[in-house]
Amino acid sequence: MKERVALYPGSFDPITMGHLDILERATAIFDRVVVSVLRNPGKQPLFSVEERLELIRETVRPLGDQVQVDAFDGLTVAHAQQVGAIAIVRGLRALSDFETEFQMALMNRRLQPDVHTVFLMTSAPNVFMSSALVKEVCQLGGDVSEFVSPAVAEALRRRLGKPG
Ligand code: PNS
């Protein structure tokens, strides 16, 4: 049977437990999931693309070789086709995510009707979680160890100059 591959695209600045939860559930549906960092010059990230890739690799290690990690430029649907993905996976947290995600999904379908978008509802404990909030909490001296992997927590503390 043909391998079912999904693309999980995003900024991942940095990857959180919310992302990991979506990813874990995506691996229950698809044979292989490619986590892909958008090389986005439009945003001012805290971590470089290479740093984010390394932090993702560390964080997803427990999921084994069903998960691959890469970066891309340009259209998500084009990258989905490049990696042989039949679907784009996105996590949905709350109503606030819906509008943008809905627009992106419809645009992506117009651009490439063969690539489906699959939304996975985030688990209840992660509804409030976002990379932006995790960075803010760490910046303000809060403990982020519940929200990110140990590698990411360490990288955040170092980057933001916070004691371990
Ligand atoms: O983690 P994010 O920042 O919510 O991810 C957003 C992302 C990378 C999925 C989105 O910005 C994207 O797909 N960008 C690629 C450009 C593209 O394909 N645009 C047209 C379709 S909406």
Residues whose N, C-alpha, C, O or C-beta is under 5 A from the ligand:
A	BS01	PNS	P9 G10 S11 F12 L38 G74 L75 T76 V77 M104 M107 N108
